[in-house]
Amino acid sequence: MGFTKKHIFDAQQNQIASFTKMLGHPARVSIIQHISQNKNCNCNTLVKAIGLAQPTISQHLAEIRNTGLLKQTVKGKNLFYSIDQDKLNACRRVLNDFFVKTQINSSK
């Protein structure tokens, strides 16, 4: 696998790439949707709801957590996840700005 050379791109470009990578797999989209509809899900709940193996769900959760979109709460030995609304709004703004600017620039 090659290196991405993130240092040659600006912060916004890297942020857009990070968000779209996170959304680039249907399992992660499904996980985000499930968590948004069922607050405070743990990994076992997601395994049952989505139908993927626990290690697979854990790997996808790690990818989503890397963007900061999930909040974690520890209850006993379990981690429960919820959507970080501030990060969700930031993600939405960054992606929306990208598409709006691209649309404006391409219609000149």
N, C-alpha and C positions, 0 to 999 in steps of 0.2 A: 504494500500500500504506500502511496506517495505522500509527501508532505504537502500541506496546503499553503505554506508560506503566508500565514495570516498577517505577518508584520508588513506586508506590502499593500494591504488593504486598510481602509479607514475603519474606525470603530463602528460606524453605522453599517457598513457592508458586512463586517464580521457578525454584528448582532442580527442582521437580517438572515444571514446564512445559518446562524445558530438556531433561530426560531424556526426557520423552514426545514432544517434538518430534523428538529424535534417533531414537527408535524408531518414529516415525510414518510411515516410508516403508519399503516392503518391500525395496527395494534395500539400505538401511542395515541392516536386520535380517539380510539375507542376507550382507552383508559381515562383520558382527560374528560370525555363526555360522561363516562360512568361516575367519576369522582364529582363532577359538577352537579350531577343529578342526585347523588347519594353522598352527602357530606360525611367526612370522617370514615373513609374506606381503609381497610388494611389489605395487605397483599392477598390473604386467603379469600377475602370477599371478591377481589378482582379476579382471582383464579376461577372461582365458581361462576362469576358473571360473564367473563370473557371466554373462558374455555381453553386458555393457554396454560402451560406448565408454570409452576411457581418460579423456577429460575429464569424463565423467559420474561414473566411479568416483572420480576426484580430488575432485570437488565433494562427493560423499557422504562421502569420507574426511575432508574438512575439517569437515563438520558433526559427525561423530563425534568428531574431535579436539577440537572446541570444548568438549565436555563433559569432556574429560580421560580418556576411556575407553581411548584407545590410547596405547601407548608406541611411540616411533620409535627405530630404530637405523639409523645410516648405515653402509653397507658399500659402499665405492667411490663410485659415483655414484647408488646406489639407496637408497631409504628402505624399511626393512622394519618391519612393524607387528606388534604383539602386544597382547593385552589387559592393561590395568593392573588387576591383581586387587584392589588396595585400592580403586580407584575403582569397580570393578564391585560390590564388597561395599557401598560407600557408596550407590550407585545403588539397589541391591536393598533396602537398609534404608529409604531415604527413600520409595521407592514402596510398600514393604510397610507402613510406618507409616501412610502416607496412606490406604491401603485398609482397614487394620484400624481406624483411628480413624473413618473414614467409616462403616464397617459398624457399629461400636459406637454411634455417634451416631444412625444411622438406625433402629436397633432399639429405641431408648428410647421 
